[in-house]
Amino acid sequence: MSYNKSNRLNEISEAVNALATLEIPTHLQSVALEYLLKKDGSDSCTSTAIVPFSNAKTIVDQPSSNGLRQFIETLGPTNAVSQIPCLLFWARENEAKDSVDERGIIELFRRAGLRPPGNVLQSLRDLSSKKYGRIDFVEGKPGHVQLSVAGETFVLHDVRKK
């Protein structure tokens, strides 16, 4: 069975739309897209760069400071307890930063056009508490935090409800 380019493009387009509606993490979506692009039997990918696409419910893929500001404005977090997980999510998805320290968080606040909290470490302790559980401290990296599964769920589903 031979495929022409328009049939192949239609198949990939349908698959991309299906992946976007499944609400799976963007890194897995990009792996699936890469597999689809390699499916024609060749060992090399037909595209030179595979850009991960966002879920239908999120705005993630904007790798500039303006993108960060737009992301924060779209979500509309109102305090540090909701802003920090959003900033960590954006940094992880767009800058491949799995963990960030206090200075990195302050830098993200400034790039987003937000005023950082007076005591960032207290906000981090609050976010890592059992009440919220939105971040985890990274073992072996003192002062570094990363977004937890609960924090990712909060950003993807709950932050807009408030």
Buried (B, 14 or more C-beta within 10 A) or exposed (E): EEEEEEEBEEEBEEBBEEBBEEEEEBEEBBBBBBEBBBBEEEEEBEEEEBEBBBBEEBBBBBBEEEBBBBBBEEBEBEEBBBBBBBBBBBBBBBEEBEBBBBEBBBBBBEBBEBEBBEEBEEBBEBBBEEEBBBBBBBEEEEBBBBBBEBBBBBBBEEBEEE
